């Protein structure tokens, strides 16, 4: 008999139904033992000596959901490679000795399900992974098909405009590689650096590799000779901004209900406050653009849906009496430098600290259309160095069909 304690993941503590999309913490919890719930699944490691157990602990946004991995080996933490539809690709250290490099990891596909006929599962990817491939969310995405999936990675080569397209097919259980080329009529005036992968889908299996500073490379990965199409992102909110460093704190992109949505956060610096890379924030602006997920794509295909200045945000009716949170959080939100995540077509989630003396933060749901602070939730950032980008949008909860 299974004696694990059950914690149904399809409802919240107040009985509200689980939202079809979640904010998933990229920092994976680890344990040597732990309770499961109806999303729990397990699998043997590649060496066959140990079990790995994975469980989703879900929370409605702006609460942040988390994965827990229970395993008996490995000194380094597991990590989330990417997520798409009901699938999460995880890297887990194969042993304590081999965990110092990514080559010492086992890779598992965690498929979410619930109920007697749709239990969650955990599958070990057969090795080896192509030697030139780095499994991380800046290069790797998942194309979900009816009864299978492809893990797809776009990697640079030494030839300009030429890329290696690595594909793992769950049906064959093996990797193949194709050559993908940028159309010769297109020209990029910058070096494209992959920062995020989005799955557009369609009959051709369209996926996109996004340089969040500059533009998007679209690719029909199911074609025998896939071609790449480049489109630029909308111009930055601050035209004179020098684009450099990691953009993940201030820019995000997602496919939502048949459209591609892109969001940018631009922080204003108080004049004279910049010194050695630090500054004092004087507020910020955030904007959302969108374009069709079916194309055609070109430089002026983007439409600006919303633009909001921090000073315009008011507290929503549900938060007026949320004592000790709403007003301090709103002040911190309006004058600080939050991190950003796009969740749906009109709501953005920002993480901000009210008190920089501790490791607590607030995740804030801002309704761009109504210009309101819609909801807040506490977040513990004790394992996030520098308080940076730490969670991502996922639709895995849409596939949890367990009755409650």
C-alpha positions as CSV (number, residue, x, y, z in Angstrom):
1,X,0.0,0.0,0.0
2,X,1.2,3.5,-0.9
3,X,1.5,5.3,2.5
4,X,2.6,8.7,1.0
5,X,0.6,11.6,2.3
6,X,-1.6,13.0,-0.5
7,X,-1.8,16.8,-1.1
8,X,-4.2,17.3,-4.1
9,X,-2.4,19.8,-6.4
10,X,-5.6,21.0,-8.3
11,X,-6.9,23.2,-5.6
12,X,-5.5,25.9,-3.3
13,X,-5.8,26.2,0.4
14,X,-8.9,28.3,0.1
15,X,-10.6,25.8,-2.2
16,X,-10.1,27.8,-5.4
17,X,-9.5,25.8,-8.6
18,X,-5.9,25.7,-9.8
19,X,-5.1,28.2,-12.5
20,X,-4.3,26.6,-16.0
21,X,-0.9,28.3,-16.0
22,X,1.6,28.8,-13.2
23,X,4.7,30.6,-12.1
24,X,7.3,27.8,-11.7
25,X,10.3,28.4,-9.5
26,X,13.5,27.5,-11.4
27,X,15.2,26.7,-8.1
28,X,14.4,23.0,-7.5
29,X,13.8,21.9,-3.9
30,X,15.8,18.8,-2.9
31,X,15.4,16.2,-0.1
32,X,16.5,12.8,0.9
33,X,12.9,11.9,1.8
34,X,9.6,13.6,1.4
35,X,5.9,13.4,1.1
36,X,4.3,13.1,-2.3
37,X,1.0,14.0,-3.8
38,X,-1.0,13.0,-6.9
39,X,1.7,14.5,-9.2
40,X,4.5,12.3,-7.7
41,X,6.4,10.1,-10.1
42,X,9.7,8.2,-9.8
43,X,12.3,6.6,-12.0
44,X,15.7,4.8,-11.7
45,X,18.9,6.7,-12.5
46,X,21.1,5.7,-15.4
47,X,23.3,3.6,-13.0
48,X,20.2,1.8,-11.8
49,X,21.2,2.0,-8.2
50,X,19.0,4.9,-7.1
51,X,15.5,6.2,-7.5
52,X,14.6,9.8,-8.3
53,X,11.2,11.1,-7.2
54,X,9.7,14.3,-8.5
55,X,6.6,16.1,-7.1
56,X,4.9,19.4,-8.1
57,X,3.7,21.6,-5.3
58,X,1.4,24.0,-7.1
59,X,0.2,27.5,-6.1
60,X,-2.0,29.9,-7.9
61,X,-0.2,33.0,-9.3
62,X,1.1,35.3,-7.9
63,X,2.1,32.4,-5.6
64,X,5.1,30.5,-7.1
65,X,4.9,26.8,-7.6
66,X,7.9,24.5,-7.0
67,X,9.3,21.1,-7.9
68,X,10.7,18.8,-5.3
69,X,13.3,16.2,-6.2
70,X,14.0,13.4,-3.8
71,X,17.2,11.5,-4.5
72,X,19.9,9.8,-2.5
73,X,22.9,10.8,-4.7
74,X,24.3,14.0,-6.0
75,X,26.1,16.9,-4.4
76,X,24.8,19.6,-6.9
77,X,21.1,20.7,-7.2
78,X,18.9,19.4,-9.9
79,X,17.7,22.1,-12.4
80,X,14.9,22.7,-14.8
81,X,16.0,22.7,-18.4
82,X,12.7,23.7,-20.0
83,X,8.9,23.2,-19.8
84,X,6.2,22.9,-22.4
85,X,2.6,21.8,-22.2
86,X,2.5,18.9,-19.7
87,X,6.2,18.2,-19.8
88,X,9.2,19.4,-17.7
89,X,12.7,18.5,-18.7
90,X,15.0,18.1,-15.6
91,X,18.7,17.6,-15.1
92,X,19.6,15.6,-12.0
93,X,23.2,14.8,-10.9
94,X,23.9,11.1,-11.6
95,X,26.2,10.8,-8.6
96,X,28.0,12.9,-6.1
97,X,31.3,12.5,-7.9
98,X,30.0,13.4,-11.4
99,X,27.8,16.4,-10.4
100,X,30.5,19.0,-10.9
101,X,29.8,19.3,-14.6
102,X,26.6,19.1,-16.7
103,X,28.0,15.9,-18.4
104,X,27.5,14.2,-15.1
105,X,23.7,14.7,-15.1
106,X,20.9,12.4,-15.9
107,X,18.0,14.0,-17.8
108,X,14.4,13.1,-17.1
109,X,11.1,14.1,-18.7
110,X,8.5,14.6,-16.0
111,X,5.0,14.4,-17.5
112,X,2.2,15.9,-15.4
113,X,-1.1,14.1,-15.0
114,X,-3.5,13.2,-12.3
115,X,-6.2,10.7,-11.5
116,X,-6.3,6.9,-12.0
117,X,-6.0,7.1,-15.8
118,X,-3.6,10.0,-16.1
119,X,-1.0,9.5,-13.5
120,X,2.2,11.6,-13.7
121,X,5.3,9.8,-15.0
122,X,9.1,10.2,-15.0
123,X,11.2,9.0,-17.9
124,X,15.0,8.8,-18.1
125,X,16.3,10.1,-21.4
126,X,18.7,7.5,-22.9
127,X,22.2,8.9,-23.4
128,X,24.4,10.2,-24.6
129,X,23.4,13.8,-25.3
130,X,25.2,15.2,-28.3
131,X,28.6,16.5,-27.1
132,X,28.1,20.0,-28.7
133,X,24.8,20.5,-26.9
134,X,24.4,22.4,-23.7
135,X,21.0,21.5,-22.1
136,X,19.7,24.8,-20.8
137,X,16.6,26.9,-21.4
138,X,18.4,29.4,-23.7
139,X,19.0,26.7,-26.4
140,X,16.5,23.9,-25.7
141,X,12.7,23.7,-26.2
142,X,10.0,21.0,-26.4
143,X,7.6,20.4,-29.3
144,X,4.6,18.5,-27.9
145,X,2.9,16.2,-30.3
146,X,-0.3,14.1,-29.9
147,X,1.3,11.0,-28.4
148,X,5.0,11.9,-28.4
149,X,7.4,14.9,-28.1
150,X,10.6,16.3,-29.6
151,X,13.3,17.9,-27.5
152,X,14.9,20.5,-29.9
153,X,18.1,22.6,-29.5
154,X,19.5,25.2,-31.9
155,X,23.3,25.5,-31.6
156,X,25.8,27.8,-33.2
157,X,28.4,26.6,-35.8
158,X,31.5,28.2,-37.1
159,X,29.7,29.3,-40.3
160,X,27.7,32.5,-40.2
161,X,24.0,31.9,-40.7
162,X,24.4,28.1,-40.2
163,X,23.1,26.3,-37.1
164,X,22.9,22.7,-35.9
165,X,19.4,21.6,-35.0
166,X,19.5,18.7,-32.6
167,X,16.3,16.7,-32.1
168,X,15.5,14.0,-29.6
169,X,12.4,12.0,-30.7
170,X,10.6,10.2,-27.8
171,X,9.3,7.6,-30.3
172,X,12.7,6.5,-31.5
173,X,14.5,7.2,-28.2
174,X,17.4,8.8,-30.1
175,X,19.0,12.0,-31.2
176,X,19.4,13.3,-34.8
177,X,21.0,16.4,-36.2
178,X,19.9,18.6,-39.1
179,X,21.4,21.7,-40.6
180,X,19.4,24.9,-40.3
181,X,20.2,28.0,-42.3
182,X,19.2,31.6,-42.2
183,X,17.7,32.9,-45.5
184,X,20.4,34.5,-47.5
185,X,18.2,37.5,-48.2
186,X,18.1,38.3,-44.5
187,X,20.8,40.0,-42.7
188,X,21.3,40.5,-38.9
189,X,23.4,43.5,-37.9
190,X,24.1,41.9,-34.5
191,X,25.3,38.5,-33.1
192,X,22.2,36.5,-32.2
193,X,22.5,35.2,-28.6
194,X,19.8,32.7,-27.6
195,X,18.1,33.7,-24.3
196,X,14.8,31.8,-24.4
197,X,13.0,29.2,-26.6
198,X,9.3,29.3,-27.3
199,X,7.1,26.8,-29.0
200,X,4.8,28.2,-31.6
201,X,3.5,24.8,-32.9
202,X,1.5,24.4,-36.2
203,X,1.8,21.7,-38.9
204,X,5.5,22.5,-39.5
205,X,6.4,22.4,-35.8
206,X,7.4,26.0,-35.6
207,X,9.7,27.0,-32.7
208,X,11.6,30.2,-32.0
209,X,14.9,31.0,-30.4
210,X,14.8,34.5,-28.9
211,X,17.6,37.0,-28.4
212,X,15.8,39.2,-25.9
213,X,18.0,42.2,-26.8
214,X,17.5,42.0,-30.5
215,X,15.2,39.5,-32.3
216,X,13.7,36.1,-32.9
217,X,14.8,33.2,-35.1
218,X,11.8,31.2,-36.2
219,X,12.3,27.6,-37.5
220,X,10.0,24.9,-38.9
221,X,11.8,22.1,-37.2
222,X,9.8,19.3,-38.9
223,X,11.0,20.2,-42.3
224,X,13.8,18.1,-43.8
225,X,15.8,21.2,-44.7
226,X,14.7,23.7,-42.0
227,X,15.1,27.4,-42.8
228,X,15.5,30.2,-40.2
229,X,13.5,33.5,-40.4
230,X,14.6,36.4,-38.4
231,X,12.4,39.3,-37.2
232,X,13.5,42.1,-34.9
233,X,11.9,42.8,-31.5
234,X,10.1,46.1,-31.0
235,X,12.5,49.0,-30.5
236,X,13.5,49.5,-26.8
237,X,11.5,51.9,-24.6
238,X,14.7,53.9,-24.1
239,X,16.2,54.3,-27.6
240,X,19.6,55.4,-26.2
241,X,19.9,52.3,-23.9
242,X,23.1,50.3,-24.3
243,X,22.0,46.7,-24.8
244,X,24.2,44.4,-22.9
245,X,24.3,41.8,-20.1
246,X,21.5,39.4,-19.3
247,X,18.1,40.7,-20.3
248,X,16.0,38.1,-18.4
249,X,15.2,40.4,-15.5
250,X,13.7,43.0,-17.7
251,X,12.3,41.2,-20.8
252,X,10.1,38.2,-21.4
253,X,8.3,36.5,-24.2
254,X,5.6,33.8,-24.4
255,X,3.0,32.3,-26.8
256,X,-0.5,32.8,-25.3
257,X,-3.8,32.0,-27.0
258,X,-2.5,32.0,-30.5
259,X,-0.4,35.2,-30.2
260,X,3.2,35.9,-29.3
261,X,3.5,38.4,-26.5
262,X,6.7,40.3,-25.6
263,X,7.1,42.5,-22.6
264,X,9.8,45.0,-21.6
265,X,10.6,46.7,-18.3
266,X,12.6,49.9,-18.5
267,X,13.9,51.4,-15.2
268,X,14.6,55.1,-14.9
269,X,17.7,56.2,-13.1
270,X,17.7,59.1,-10.8
271,X,20.1,61.7,-12.3
272,X,23.5,61.7,-10.8
273,X,23.0,58.5,-8.8
274,X,24.9,56.1,-11.1
275,X,28.2,55.0,-9.7
276,X,30.2,51.8,-10.4
277,X,27.3,49.9,-11.8
278,X,24.8,50.9,-9.0
279,X,22.1,53.5,-9.2
280,X,18.9,54.7,-7.5
281,X,15.7,54.0,-9.3
282,X,13.4,56.8,-10.2
283,X,10.5,54.6,-11.3
284,X,10.0,52.5,-14.4
285,X,7.8,51.9,-17.5
286,X,6.6,48.5,-18.8
287,X,5.0,47.7,-22.1
288,X,3.5,44.7,-23.8
289,X,3.6,44.1,-27.6
290,X,2.0,41.2,-29.5
291,X,2.0,39.6,-33.0
292,X,0.2,36.7,-34.6
293,X,1.7,33.2,-33.9
294,X,0.9,32.2,-37.4
295,X,2.8,35.0,-39.2
296,X,3.6,36.5,-41.6
297,X,6.3,38.0,-39.6
298,X,8.2,41.2,-40.6
299,X,9.8,44.2,-38.9
300,X,6.5,46.1,-38.3
301,X,4.3,43.2,-37.3
302,X,4.3,44.1,-33.6
303,X,1.4,45.9,-32.0
304,X,1.8,47.7,-28.7
305,X,-1.2,46.5,-26.5
306,X,-0.4,48.2,-23.2
307,X,2.1,50.7,-21.8
308,X,2.2,51.6,-18.1
309,X,4.2,53.9,-15.9
310,X,4.8,52.8,-12.3
311,X,3.3,56.0,-11.0
312,X,-0.1,55.1,-12.6
313,X,-0.5,51.9,-10.6
314,X,-3.3,51.9,-8.0
315,X,-4.2,49.2,-5.4
316,X,-7.1,46.9,-6.5
317,X,-10.2,46.6,-4.4
318,X,-9.2,43.2,-3.1
319,X,-6.0,44.6,-1.6
320,X,-7.3,47.8,0.0
321,X,-7.6,46.1,3.4
322,X,-4.6,43.8,3.0
323,X,-2.9,45.6,5.9
324,X,0.9,45.7,5.9
325,X,1.4,44.6,2.4
326,X,-0.4,46.6,-0.2
327,X,0.8,50.2,0.5
328,X,4.5,49.4,1.3
329,X,4.6,47.0,-1.6
330,X,3.1,49.6,-4.0
331,X,5.7,52.1,-2.9
332,X,8.5,49.6,-3.4
333,X,7.0,48.6,-6.7
334,X,6.9,52.2,-8.0
335,X,10.3,53.3,-6.9
336,X,12.4,50.1,-6.9
337,X,13.8,47.9,-9.6
338,X,11.7,44.7,-9.8
339,X,12.3,41.6,-12.0
340,X,9.7,40.7,-14.6
341,X,7.7,37.7,-15.9
342,X,4.9,37.7,-18.5
343,X,2.0,35.5,-17.5
344,X,-0.9,36.3,-19.8
345,X,-1.9,38.9,-22.4
346,X,-2.5,41.7,-19.9
347,X,-1.0,40.7,-16.6
348,X,2.7,40.9,-15.7
349,X,4.3,39.6,-12.6
350,X,7.0,41.6,-10.9
351,X,9.2,40.6,-8.0
352,X,10.2,43.3,-5.6
353,X,11.7,43.6,-2.1
354,X,10.0,45.7,0.5
355,X,12.8,45.3,3.0
356,X,16.3,44.7,1.6
357,X,17.5,43.6,5.1
358,X,15.9,40.1,4.7
359,X,15.5,37.5,2.0
360,X,11.7,37.9,1.6
361,X,10.2,39.4,-1.5
362,X,6.7,40.0,-2.9
363,X,5.5,38.7,-6.3
364,X,3.0,41.3,-7.6
365,X,0.4,40.8,-10.3
366,X,-0.1,44.0,-12.2
367,X,-3.1,44.3,-14.5
368,X,-1.8,46.4,-17.4
369,X,-5.3,47.2,-18.8
370,X,-6.8,48.5,-15.5
371,X,-3.4,49.8,-14.2
372,X,-4.0,48.1,-10.8
373,X,-2.0,46.0,-8.4
374,X,-4.2,43.0,-8.6
375,X,-2.7,40.5,-6.2
376,X,0.5,39.9,-4.1
377,X,2.2,36.8,-2.6
378,X,5.3,36.3,-0.5
379,X,8.3,34.7,-2.0
380,X,11.5,33.5,-0.3
381,X,14.6,34.3,-2.3
382,X,17.2,32.7,0.0
383,X,18.7,30.6,-2.8
384,X,18.6,33.2,-5.6
385,X,22.0,34.9,-5.9
386,X,21.7,38.7,-6.4
387,X,17.9,38.4,-6.4
388,X,17.6,37.8,-10.1
389,X,15.3,36.1,-12.6
390,X,14.1,33.0,-10.8
391,X,10.7,31.8,-12.0
392,X,9.0,31.2,-15.4
393,X,5.6,30.8,-16.9
394,X,4.3,27.3,-17.5
395,X,1.1,25.6,-18.5
396,X,1.6,22.3,-16.8
397,X,-1.3,22.7,-14.5
398,X,-3.7,22.8,-17.5
399,X,-3.2,19.0,-17.7
400,X,-4.0,18.2,-14.1
401,X,-7.5,16.7,-14.5
402,X,-7.9,15.1,-11.1
403,X,-11.4,15.7,-9.5
404,X,-11.4,17.4,-6.1
